[in-house]
Amino acid sequence: MSDRNHTIVGLGELLWDLLPSGKQLGGAPANFAYITNLLGDNGIPASRIGNDSLGNDALQKLTQLGLSAAFVQHDPIHPTGTVKVEIDDAGQPRFEIRQPVAWDFLDWTTPWQQLAGQADAICFGSLAQRSAHSRSTIRNFLNATRPQTVRVFDVNLRQNFYSAQVLAESMKLATIVKLNHDELPRIMRLFELENLGEMESARRLLTLHDLKLICVTRGNKGSLLLTGDECSEHAGIKVKVADTVGAGDAFTAAMLHGYLRGASLPHINETANRVGAWVASQSGATPAPKLGGLSQILAEIA
């Protein structure tokens, strides 16, 4: 594919992370869309908020982040989503996710159908499919995309908001699957498949679901990228961690950015690890780049 500007949708939950330091706008789709924009593509969050003060705050924050709110729906009944986040000594988050909230009621609308037909890539996860209503809308959205649209399934096993059926069906709909090293063995157990180690388990999922690419992130120990005929491992980039909220979403955005441009697996892996490391070194999932922009920041990461 060319180096043109791509339309990339982050589809699913939009919410406020209630951190010890205060509230920050979050949800994987918004975090992903923000980094997508920083990388030079057109990142669009598609979600749903309540008609409440937190919803109004979300719209203001999206504007501040340079993100369009044109495809953020308004729910007259259910509140804007919130997640209580506690950070441990290693900077790792623990989540308490409220339900039901507005993003549990994503509606399949004409504007969303038009957006699906225009998108070059979609990133969706498992959390936003916890309700049957939103799950149906997400499936409609994916099925309305063009054949060449890249569909990234970013696994996010939170609390008990997932099932083997939803995970398997999502992988079948995906071009790329991204998950972390803790989620991989859990998924193998859910699928009643033998866990033969990270590499072989990833390869089994790649083949079983006819994927173009599978990614296993390993926290501060890097990542594994695997296609049908190529493999790339990266040892990770050491930074002083502020918190890891949004680091995985940033990795996904950078991985997709490189994939759409036909970059090599090692190049994709290097860039994605740098972007993820930068976000982990900052507080919150949507840090503002300093003077010189994202490219300058990434060049300075050792």
C-alpha positions as CSV (number, residue, x, y, z in Angstrom):
1,M,0.0,0.0,0.0
2,S,1.1,3.6,-0.6
3,D,2.1,6.1,2.1
4,R,-1.1,8.0,1.7
5,N,-3.3,9.2,4.6
6,H,-5.5,6.4,5.8
7,T,-8.9,6.5,7.5
8,I,-8.7,4.3,10.5
9,V,-11.5,3.7,13.0
10,G,-11.2,2.9,16.7
11,L,-14.5,1.1,17.4
12,G,-15.9,0.4,20.8
13,E,-15.7,1.8,24.3
14,L,-15.2,5.5,25.2
15,L,-14.9,6.1,28.9
16,W,-13.2,8.0,31.7
17,D,-10.3,6.2,33.5
18,L,-10.6,7.3,37.1
19,L,-7.0,7.2,38.1
20,P,-5.5,8.1,41.5
21,S,-4.2,11.3,39.9
22,G,-7.6,12.2,38.5
23,K,-9.8,11.3,35.5
24,Q,-8.4,10.8,32.0
25,L,-10.3,10.1,28.9
26,G,-9.7,6.5,27.8
27,G,-11.0,3.3,26.3
28,A,-8.9,1.5,23.8
29,P,-10.6,2.9,20.6
30,A,-10.0,6.5,21.7
31,N,-6.4,5.9,22.8
32,F,-5.7,4.0,19.5
33,A,-7.3,6.8,17.4
34,Y,-5.2,9.5,19.2
35,I,-1.9,7.8,18.5
36,T,-3.1,7.0,14.9
37,N,-3.5,10.7,14.4
38,L,0.0,11.5,15.8
39,L,1.4,9.0,13.3
40,G,-0.2,10.9,10.5
41,D,-3.3,9.0,9.6
42,N,-7.0,10.0,10.2
43,G,-7.9,8.3,13.5
44,I,-11.7,8.3,14.2
45,P,-13.2,7.1,17.4
46,A,-16.7,5.5,17.0
47,S,-18.4,5.0,20.3
48,R,-21.3,6.2,22.5
49,I,-21.5,8.5,25.6
50,G,-24.3,9.6,27.9
51,N,-26.1,12.9,28.0
52,D,-24.4,13.9,31.2
53,S,-21.5,16.0,32.5
54,L,-18.9,13.3,31.8
55,G,-20.2,13.0,28.3
56,N,-19.8,16.7,27.8
57,D,-16.3,16.5,29.3
58,A,-15.5,13.7,26.9
59,L,-16.5,15.8,23.8
60,Q,-14.4,18.7,25.1
61,K,-11.4,16.4,25.6
62,L,-11.8,14.8,22.2
63,T,-11.6,18.3,20.7
64,Q,-8.5,19.1,22.8
65,L,-6.9,15.9,21.5
66,G,-7.6,16.8,17.9
67,L,-10.1,13.9,17.5
68,S,-13.4,14.1,15.7
69,A,-16.5,13.4,17.7
70,A,-18.7,13.1,14.6
71,F,-19.2,9.4,15.1
72,V,-19.7,9.5,18.9
73,Q,-23.3,8.7,19.6
74,H,-25.4,10.2,22.4
75,D,-27.4,7.9,24.7
76,P,-30.4,9.5,26.4
77,I,-30.7,6.8,29.1
78,H,-27.4,5.3,30.0
79,P,-24.4,7.1,31.6
80,T,-21.0,7.8,30.1
81,G,-18.6,4.9,30.9
82,T,-16.2,5.0,33.8
83,V,-13.4,2.7,35.0
84,K,-11.8,2.9,38.4
85,V,-8.1,2.3,37.8
86,E,-5.6,1.5,40.5
87,I,-1.8,1.5,39.6
88,D,0.6,-0.9,41.4
89,D,4.2,-0.2,42.3
90,A,5.3,-1.5,38.8
91,G,3.0,0.9,37.0
92,Q,0.6,-1.9,36.1
93,P,-3.1,-1.0,36.1
94,R,-6.1,-2.9,37.7
95,F,-9.5,-2.0,36.3
96,E,-13.0,-1.9,37.8
97,I,-15.3,-1.4,34.8
98,R,-18.8,0.0,35.4
99,Q,-21.8,-1.5,33.7
100,P,-24.2,-1.0,32.0
101,V,-23.1,2.3,30.3
102,A,-23.6,4.1,27.1
103,W,-21.1,2.1,25.1
104,D,-23.0,-1.1,25.8
105,F,-25.7,0.2,23.5
106,L,-23.8,1.1,20.3
107,D,-26.4,1.6,17.5
108,W,-26.1,0.6,13.9
109,T,-26.8,3.8,12.1
110,T,-26.6,5.2,8.5
111,P,-23.6,7.4,9.4
112,W,-21.8,4.4,10.9
113,Q,-22.6,2.3,7.8
114,Q,-21.1,5.0,5.6
115,L,-18.0,5.2,7.8
116,A,-17.5,1.5,7.6
117,G,-17.5,1.6,3.8
118,Q,-14.9,4.4,3.8
119,A,-12.5,2.9,6.4
120,D,-9.1,1.6,5.4
121,A,-8.7,-0.2,8.7
122,I,-10.8,-0.9,11.8
123,C,-9.6,-1.7,15.3
124,F,-12.1,-3.5,17.6
125,G,-11.8,-5.4,20.9
126,S,-13.5,-7.9,23.1
127,L,-14.5,-5.6,25.9
128,A,-17.1,-3.5,23.8
129,Q,-18.7,-6.8,22.9
130,R,-19.7,-7.7,26.4
131,S,-23.4,-6.7,25.6
132,A,-25.4,-8.4,22.9
133,H,-26.5,-5.0,21.5
134,S,-23.0,-3.6,21.0
135,R,-21.7,-7.0,19.8
136,S,-24.3,-7.0,17.0
137,T,-23.5,-3.4,16.0
138,I,-19.7,-4.2,15.9
139,R,-20.4,-7.2,13.7
140,N,-22.6,-5.2,11.4
141,F,-19.8,-2.6,11.2
142,L,-17.1,-5.1,10.3
143,N,-19.3,-6.8,7.7
144,A,-20.0,-3.5,6.0
145,T,-16.3,-2.8,5.3
146,R,-14.7,-3.3,1.9
147,P,-12.9,-6.6,1.2
148,Q,-9.5,-4.8,1.4
149,T,-10.2,-3.1,4.8
150,V,-7.7,-4.3,7.4
151,R,-9.5,-5.5,10.6
152,V,-7.5,-5.6,13.8
153,F,-8.9,-7.5,16.7
154,D,-7.2,-6.2,19.9
155,V,-7.9,-8.8,22.6
156,N,-8.6,-7.2,26.0
157,L,-9.6,-9.8,28.6
158,R,-11.1,-7.6,31.3
159,Q,-12.9,-9.1,34.4
160,N,-15.4,-11.6,33.1
161,F,-16.4,-9.6,30.0
162,Y,-15.5,-12.2,27.4
163,S,-16.2,-15.8,26.2
164,A,-14.6,-18.4,24.0
165,Q,-17.4,-17.9,21.4
166,V,-16.9,-14.1,21.2
167,L,-13.1,-14.4,21.0
168,A,-13.3,-17.1,18.3
169,E,-15.8,-15.3,16.2
170,S,-13.8,-12.1,16.4
171,M,-10.7,-13.8,15.3
172,K,-12.5,-15.2,12.3
173,L,-13.5,-11.6,11.3
174,A,-10.0,-10.2,11.8
175,T,-7.0,-9.7,9.5
176,I,-4.7,-9.1,12.5
177,V,-5.0,-10.3,16.1
178,K,-3.0,-8.6,18.9
179,L,-2.9,-10.0,22.4
180,N,-0.5,-10.1,25.3
181,H,1.6,-12.8,26.8
182,D,-0.8,-13.4,29.7
183,E,-3.9,-13.6,27.4
184,L,-2.4,-16.1,25.0
185,P,-2.4,-19.2,27.4
186,R,-5.8,-18.2,28.7
187,I,-7.2,-18.1,25.2
188,M,-5.6,-21.5,24.4
189,R,-7.4,-23.0,27.5
190,L,-10.7,-21.3,26.5
191,F,-10.4,-22.8,23.0
192,E,-9.5,-26.2,24.5
193,L,-6.2,-26.2,22.6
194,E,-2.9,-27.5,23.9
195,N,-0.5,-24.7,24.9
196,L,2.8,-25.6,23.3
197,G,4.6,-22.4,24.2
198,E,4.2,-18.9,23.0
199,M,5.5,-19.3,19.4
200,E,3.7,-22.5,18.6
201,S,0.4,-21.3,20.3
202,A,0.5,-18.1,18.3
203,R,1.2,-20.0,15.1
204,R,-1.7,-22.3,15.8
205,L,-4.1,-19.3,16.2
206,L,-2.7,-17.7,13.1
207,T,-3.4,-20.9,11.0
208,L,-6.7,-21.8,12.7
209,H,-8.3,-18.3,12.0
210,D,-6.6,-17.6,8.7
211,L,-4.9,-14.5,10.0
212,K,-2.4,-12.3,8.1
213,L,-0.5,-11.3,11.2
214,I,-0.6,-12.2,14.9
215,C,1.1,-10.1,17.6
216,V,2.0,-11.1,21.2
217,T,3.1,-8.3,23.4
218,R,5.4,-9.1,26.3
219,G,5.1,-6.0,28.5
220,N,8.6,-4.5,29.0
221,K,10.1,-7.5,27.4
222,G,9.0,-6.6,23.9
223,S,6.9,-8.5,21.4
224,L,6.5,-11.2,18.9
225,L,5.1,-10.6,15.3
226,L,4.2,-13.7,13.3
227,T,2.9,-14.1,9.7
228,G,2.5,-17.3,7.7
229,D,6.1,-17.2,6.5
230,E,8.0,-14.7,8.7
231,C,8.7,-14.0,12.4
232,S,10.1,-11.0,14.3
233,E,11.0,-10.8,18.0
234,H,11.9,-7.6,19.7
235,A,13.4,-7.4,23.2
236,G,11.6,-4.2,24.2
237,I,12.8,-0.8,25.1
238,K,13.6,0.1,28.7
239,V,12.1,3.3,30.0
240,K,11.1,4.7,33.4
241,V,7.5,3.8,33.6
242,A,4.9,6.4,34.7
243,D,2.0,4.0,34.0
244,T,1.2,1.5,31.3
245,V,-2.3,2.7,30.6
246,G,-2.7,3.0,26.9
247,A,0.7,1.6,26.0
248,G,-0.8,-1.4,24.3
249,D,-3.2,0.7,22.3
250,A,-0.2,2.9,21.2
251,F,1.6,-0.3,20.1
252,T,-1.4,-1.4,18.1
253,A,-1.7,2.0,16.4
254,A,2.0,2.0,15.4
255,M,1.9,-1.7,14.3
256,L,-1.1,-1.0,12.0
257,H,0.6,2.2,10.7
258,G,3.5,0.1,9.5
259,Y,1.4,-2.7,8.2
260,L,-0.6,-0.5,6.0
261,R,2.5,0.9,4.4
262,G,4.0,-2.6,3.7
263,A,6.9,-2.1,6.2
264,S,9.0,-5.1,7.2
265,L,8.2,-7.0,10.3
266,P,11.4,-5.9,12.1
267,H,10.6,-2.3,11.3
268,I,7.0,-2.6,12.4
269,N,8.2,-4.2,15.7
270,E,10.8,-1.6,16.4
271,T,8.5,1.4,15.8
272,A,5.6,-0.1,17.7
273,N,7.9,-0.9,20.7
274,R,9.2,2.7,20.7
275,V,5.7,4.2,20.5
276,G,4.5,1.9,23.3
277,A,7.5,2.7,25.4
278,W,7.0,6.5,25.0
279,V,3.3,6.2,26.2
280,A,4.4,4.0,29.2
281,S,6.9,6.7,30.2
282,Q,4.2,9.3,30.3
283,S,1.2,9.7,32.6
284,G,-2.1,8.6,30.9
285,A,-2.8,7.1,27.6
286,T,-2.9,10.3,25.5
287,P,0.3,12.3,26.3
288,A,1.0,15.4,24.3
289,P,4.2,15.2,22.2
290,K,6.8,17.9,23.0
291,L,8.3,20.3,20.5
292,G,9.6,18.4,17.5
293,G,6.7,16.0,17.4
294,L,6.4,12.2,17.8
295,S,9.2,11.4,15.3
296,Q,11.7,13.5,17.4
297,I,10.5,11.8,20.6
298,L,10.9,8.3,19.2
299,A,14.4,9.1,17.9
300,E,15.4,10.1,21.5
301,I,14.2,6.8,23.1
302,A,17.3,4.7,23.6
